[in-house]
Amino acid sequence: MITMREISKSFRVSRRKAGFAAAAKALFHKEYDVVQALDRVSFTIGDGEMVGYIGPNGAGKSSTIKIMSGILTPDSGQCVINGRVPWKNRVEHVREIGVVFGQRSQLWWDVPVADSFELLRDIYQVPEQTYRHNVEELTELLDLSTLLRTPTRQLSLGQRMRCEIAASLLHGPKVLFLDEPTIGLDAVSKLAVREFIKRLNREKKTTVILTTHDMQDIEALASRILLIGRGRILMDGDLQTLKKENTVYKTLTVEYSGGQLPQLAGATVQQSRPGRATLRLDVGVLPVPEAIAAISRQVGVTDLSVTGGSVDDLVVSLYQKYHI
């Protein structure tokens, strides 16, 4: 169980103008701005949940993850994870969590991956039998057999991220924090990582908190979304419900015969060829029934389908709704 109550965190950021004179002045008198990274953030996540934690750059996502993992201490508020305060009980806390930062590595750069795993085993004091079982299982599930003897610096980004995820799970954590885990990965690597995370949650009931700008990750993995903006939780809801309530755009694919499709306000042609067209409808301007009726008056409709907006459209509409 993860409980965040009224968590606030601010940082002092030095500022100065460009130029030599400003640099010299800054040696004796520095000016600072206070940036409010988190402003009374509160939420609860149950055991075994997979939650997508989204928001624009600078919204406070990584700061939240760092507080929950015990790296940062908040200015005020309470955070309790599995009965422990992360920054006060760090040694006990880190035994039960795994953290993957997509832009940082926990593997040693110049040594084989297997050596990094051994060092992490010593750090977490994982029993030998448990460690061997976990390594064998992770090697099979993430297809690491050919990578373990390779130095980290010689791995591709996708290979390294698979090894990073394995490294974060060697000690069998109950909670997994994923901060941009698929950043820069190719399509095959993304699918492999997503499938592994779903299997981990399904079979071991691992709680997963995912922060990412790749909305396909959110759609594939998370059933619940937390939206943060300007350091505040703006929305907390079920993904499917949110898609129904906040869909601004729908996609209308129509097959027709005779004539040409009319130009409609609120409709943008995405693909078009003789007898078939795909339109993106702004349902606030042009409801689907009106669009179908207008098209039917001009051409003979032989087939049509309507799909909801993508998760990317949903996120854009939420950003617009909350002015972030």
C-alpha positions in Angstrom: 0.0 0.0 0.0 1.3 3.5 -1.0 -0.1 6.5 0.8 0.9 10.1 -0.1 -0.6 12.9 2.0 -0.1 16.6 1.4 3.5 16.1 0.1 5.3 19.3 -0.9 8.8 19.8 -2.2 10.5 22.9 -3.4 14.0 23.6 -4.9 16.2 26.7 -5.0 17.4 27.3 -8.6 20.2 29.9 -9.2 19.6 32.4 -12.0 21.8 34.9 -13.7 21.9 36.9 -16.9 24.3 36.0 -19.8 27.7 37.7 -20.1 31.0 38.0 -18.3 29.8 40.9 -16.0 26.8 38.9 -14.8 29.1 35.8 -14.2 31.5 37.9 -12.2 28.7 39.4 -10.1 27.3 36.0 -9.4 30.6 35.0 -7.8 29.8 37.3 -4.9 26.0 37.6 -5.0 23.9 34.7 -6.3 20.2 35.1 -7.0 17.8 32.2 -6.5 14.3 31.4 -7.5 12.2 28.9 -5.6 10.6 26.3 -7.7 7.6 24.4 -6.2 8.0 20.9 -7.6 5.2 19.4 -5.6 2.4 21.2 -3.9 0.3 19.1 -1.4 0.3 15.9 -3.5 -2.0 13.2 -2.1 -3.0 9.8 -3.5 -3.3 6.2 -2.5 -2.2 3.1 -4.5 -3.3 -0.4 -3.5 -1.2 -3.5 -3.6 -1.0 -5.0 -7.1 -2.2 -1.9 -9.0 -0.6 -0.6 -12.2 -0.9 3.1 -12.3 0.1 5.5 -15.1 1.5 8.8 -13.6 1.5 11.4 -16.4 2.0 15.1 -16.9 4.1 17.5 -19.0 7.8 18.0 -18.5 8.5 19.7 -15.1 5.2 18.7 -13.7 6.7 16.9 -10.7 6.6 13.2 -11.8 10.3 12.4 -11.2 10.3 14.3 -7.9 7.4 12.2 -6.7 9.2 9.0 -7.7 12.3 10.1 -5.9 10.4 10.8 -2.7 8.6 7.5 -2.9 11.9 5.7 -3.4 13.6 7.5 -0.5 16.1 9.6 -2.6 14.5 12.9 -1.7 13.0 14.2 1.6 9.9 16.4 1.1 9.5 19.7 2.8 6.2 18.6 4.4 3.6 15.9 4.3 3.5 12.1 4.8 4.5 9.2 2.6 4.1 5.6 3.9 4.9 2.6 1.7 4.2 -0.8 3.1 4.3 0.7 6.6 7.6 2.5 6.2 8.6 6.1 5.6 11.0 5.9 2.6 13.5 8.6 3.6 13.6 7.5 7.3 13.8 3.7 6.8 15.8 3.6 3.6 17.7 0.4 4.1 14.5 -1.6 4.9 12.5 0.3 2.3 14.9 -0.3 -0.7 14.7 -4.1 0.0 11.1 -4.0 -1.1 11.2 -1.6 -4.1 12.8 -1.6 -7.6 13.5 1.6 -9.5 14.2 2.0 -13.2 15.2 5.5 -14.4 15.2 5.4 -18.2 18.0 8.1 -18.4 20.2 6.7 -15.6 21.9 3.4 -15.2 22.5 1.2 -12.2 24.8 -1.1 -14.2 28.6 -0.5 -14.1 29.7 0.7 -17.5 32.9 -1.2 -18.2 32.1 -4.6 -16.6 29.9 -7.5 -17.9 26.3 -7.3 -16.9 26.6 -10.5 -14.8 29.3 -8.7 -12.6 26.9 -5.8 -12.0 24.2 -8.3 -11.0 26.6 -9.9 -8.5 27.5 -6.6 -7.0 23.8 -5.7 -6.6 23.2 -9.1 -5.0 25.8 -8.1 -2.3 24.3 -4.6 -1.9 20.8 -6.0 -1.3 22.1 -9.1 0.6 20.0 -11.4 -1.5 20.4 -15.1 -0.4 22.4 -17.1 -2.9 19.6 -19.6 -3.8 17.1 -16.8 -4.2 19.5 -14.8 -6.4 20.2 -17.7 -8.7 16.5 -18.5 -9.1 15.7 -14.8 -9.9 18.6 -14.5 -12.4 17.5 -17.7 -14.2 13.9 -16.6 -14.4 14.7 -13.0 -15.5 17.3 -14.2 -18.1 14.6 -16.4 -19.6 11.8 -13.9 -19.5 13.8 -10.9 -20.8 16.1 -13.0 -23.2 19.3 -12.0 -21.5 21.4 -15.1 -22.0 23.6 -13.6 -24.7 24.0 -10.2 -22.8 25.2 -11.2 -19.3 28.8 -11.5 -20.4 28.8 -8.3 -22.3 30.1 -5.0 -20.8 27.2 -2.5 -20.4 28.9 0.1 -22.7 28.6 -2.4 -25.6 24.9 -3.0 -25.3 22.3 -1.3 -27.5 19.8 0.9 -25.7 17.1 -1.7 -25.9 19.4 -4.4 -24.5 20.6 -2.2 -21.7 17.0 -1.3 -20.7 16.1 -5.0 -20.5 19.2 -5.5 -18.2 18.2 -2.5 -16.1 14.8 -3.9 -15.5 16.3 -7.2 -14.5 18.7 -5.5 -12.2 15.9 -3.7 -10.4 14.1 -7.1 -9.8 16.9 -9.2 -8.6 15.9 -8.9 -5.0 12.2 -9.6 -5.7 10.6 -6.2 -4.8 7.0 -5.7 -4.0 6.8 -2.3 -5.7 8.3 -1.3 -9.0 8.8 2.4 -10.0 9.4 2.9 -13.8 10.5 6.3 -14.9 10.5 6.5 -18.7 11.4 2.7 -19.0 10.9 2.6 -22.8 12.5 5.9 -23.8 14.4 5.5 -27.1 13.5 1.8 -27.5 12.6 0.3 -30.9 9.1 -1.3 -31.4 10.3 -4.9 -30.7 12.0 -3.9 -27.4 9.0 -1.9 -26.3 6.7 -4.8 -26.8 9.0 -7.1 -25.0 9.3 -4.8 -22.0 5.5 -4.2 -21.8 4.7 -7.9 -22.0 7.2 -8.6 -19.2 5.8 -5.9 -16.9 2.2 -7.2 -17.5 3.4 -10.8 -16.7 5.2 -9.6 -13.6 2.1 -7.8 -12.3 -0.2 -10.7 -13.2 1.9 -13.5 -11.7 3.6 -11.8 -8.7 1.1 -9.1 -8.0 3.9 -6.5 -8.1 2.6 -2.9 -7.7 3.8 -0.8 -10.7 3.9 3.0 -11.0 4.8 4.1 -14.5 5.8 7.6 -15.6 6.1 8.1 -19.3 5.4 10.4 -22.3 4.7 7.3 -24.5 0.9 7.0 -24.2 1.0 3.6 -25.8 2.8 2.4 -22.7 0.0 3.8 -20.6 -2.7 2.2 -22.7 -0.9 -1.2 -22.7 -0.1 -1.3 -19.0 -2.2 1.0 -16.8 -5.9 0.8 -15.9 -5.7 4.0 -13.8 -4.2 7.4 -14.5 -2.9 10.1 -12.2 -2.4 13.4 -13.9 -0.1 15.9 -12.3 0.5 19.5 -13.4 2.3 22.4 -11.8 3.1 20.2 -8.9 -0.5 19.3 -8.1 -2.6 16.2 -8.7 -5.3 17.4 -11.2 -7.1 14.1 -11.9 -7.3 10.5 -10.7 -9.4 8.1 -12.6 -10.0 4.9 -14.6 -8.5 5.0 -18.1 -11.5 3.6 -19.9 -13.9 6.0 -18.1 -11.7 8.9 -18.9 -11.5 8.0 -22.5 -15.3 8.0 -22.7 -15.7 11.3 -20.8 -12.9 13.3 -22.4 -12.8 12.1 -26.0 -12.6 15.2 -28.1 -11.9 13.5 -31.4 -13.2 10.4 -33.2 -12.0 8.7 -36.3 -14.6 8.0 -39.0 -13.7 5.6 -41.8 -16.1 5.5 -44.7 -16.3 3.5 -47.9 -18.6 5.0 -50.6 -19.5 5.1 -54.2 -20.4 7.9 -56.5 -19.6 11.6 -56.0 -17.1 13.2 -53.7 -17.2 13.6 -49.9 -18.3 17.0 -48.8 -16.0 19.4 -46.9 -17.2 19.6 -43.4 -16.4 22.0 -40.6 -14.9 20.0 -37.8 -13.7 17.2 -40.0 -10.1 16.7 -41.2 -9.2 14.2 -43.9 -6.4 12.0 -42.7 -6.3 9.5 -45.5 -8.1 9.5 -48.8 -8.3 7.4 -51.9 -11.1 6.7 -54.5 -14.0 5.1 -52.7 -12.5 5.3 -49.2 -11.6 8.1 -46.7 -10.6 8.4 -43.1 -11.8 11.6 -41.2 -10.8 12.9 -37.8 -13.9 14.5 -36.3 -13.9 17.2 -33.6 -17.1 16.0 -31.9 -17.5 19.3 -30.1 -17.9 21.0 -33.5 -19.3 18.1 -35.6 -21.1 15.2 -33.8 -20.7 11.8 -35.4 -24.4 11.5 -36.4 -24.3 14.8 -38.2 -21.2 13.9 -40.0 -22.7 10.6 -41.2 -25.9 12.3 -42.3 -24.0 15.0 -44.2 -21.8 12.4 -46.0 -24.8 10.2 -46.8 -26.6 13.1 -48.6 -23.6 13.5 -51.0 -22.5 9.9 -51.6 -23.7 6.3 -51.4 -22.2 4.9 -48.2 -21.3 1.2 -48.5 -19.5 0.8 -45.2 -18.3 2.9 -42.2 -16.7 2.5 -38.8 -16.2 4.9 -35.9 -13.4 4.6 -33.3 -12.7 6.7 -30.3 -9.7 9.0 -30.0 -6.3 7.7 -29.1 -4.8 8.0 -25.7 -2.6 10.8 -27.1 -5.8 12.7 -28.0 -7.1 12.0 -24.5 -4.0 13.4 -22.9 -4.0 16.5 -25.1 -7.6 17.1 -24.2 -6.8 16.7 -20.5 -3.9 19.2 -20.8 -6.2 21.7 -22.4 -8.9 21.1 -19.9 -6.6 21.8 -16.9 -4.6 24.5 -18.7 -1.2 22.8 -18.4 
